[in-house]
């Protein structure tokens, strides 16, 4: 029976896949942070649609490069993914906020179109140019240095934007009316947030695959909002969990010969389930005092009559969005 690779074996082979590991860590950290807006803003379906549409854009770029006779040699897969994602956003958000049913239906059609289109176009692309299964499910084990550099540039820009604008982003997600009253540049903030998400999803889908991209966006945030006491701490915790998913999932794939994207997703699911069970057990063993429960109820009740600042408890924030 062959002995499973150890951590020392993993780092002994570090030069072979260090780019993929660093890409996973950077993408997991950044998408985990952005995912807090997605989970608490109830936009999970948007992320699912964007990841599939990004895959379609990347596949379509490869198709144009392969069949364009050199005319599209300048086109990069990342550019195709970003263009398709922004078209998806324009289609989805041309509807008013009140048309939530129509918007969800639009996102559902975009999700299906992205998945089917990627598979159809993938059958027309030379096999040596791209692996559609890797694009969809994240089976790639290596990342080119130029792809890692592109991810590093985009991640740096997104994190700088978050540092300066995160309070405004939180306002437009939870209380757009108050944001308008405060004369915040809501349109620019909204597209700044959605643009950051679009760039990260397109880059991640091309480099790592659609499945890990979607997982990085929702699973760390689902874990974080259960444990963090406010939105800022939830962002920090989600970034940490996303980085752990990226590194730990890759090590599991190396050790057990699993697909990388599936390993990262499975690790994220385990963390979410473990966190939920642990929180449930702690609540049973150490129930909150009656005075604390009443105080929380009074605070939630006041939030329906007066503006409760969304930088507070994540639980309060979810109650206000209901």
Secondary structure, DSSP 8 states (H G I E B T S, - for coil): ------HHHHHHTHHHHHHHHHHHHHHHHHHHHHHHHHHHTT-HHHHHHHHHHHHHHHHHHHHHHHHSTTTTTT--HHHHHHHHHHHHHHHHHTS-TT-HHHHHHHHHHHHHHHHHHHHHHHTTS-TTT--HHHHHH-------HHHHHHHHHHHHHHHHHHHHHHHHHHHHHH-HHHHHHTT--HHHHHHHHHHHHHHHHHHHHHHT-HHHHHHHHHHHHHHHHHH-SSHHHHHHHHHHHHHHHHHHHHHHHHHHT--HHHHHHHHHHHHHHHHHHHHHHHHHHS---HHHHHHHHHHHHHHHHS---TTS-HHHHHHHH-
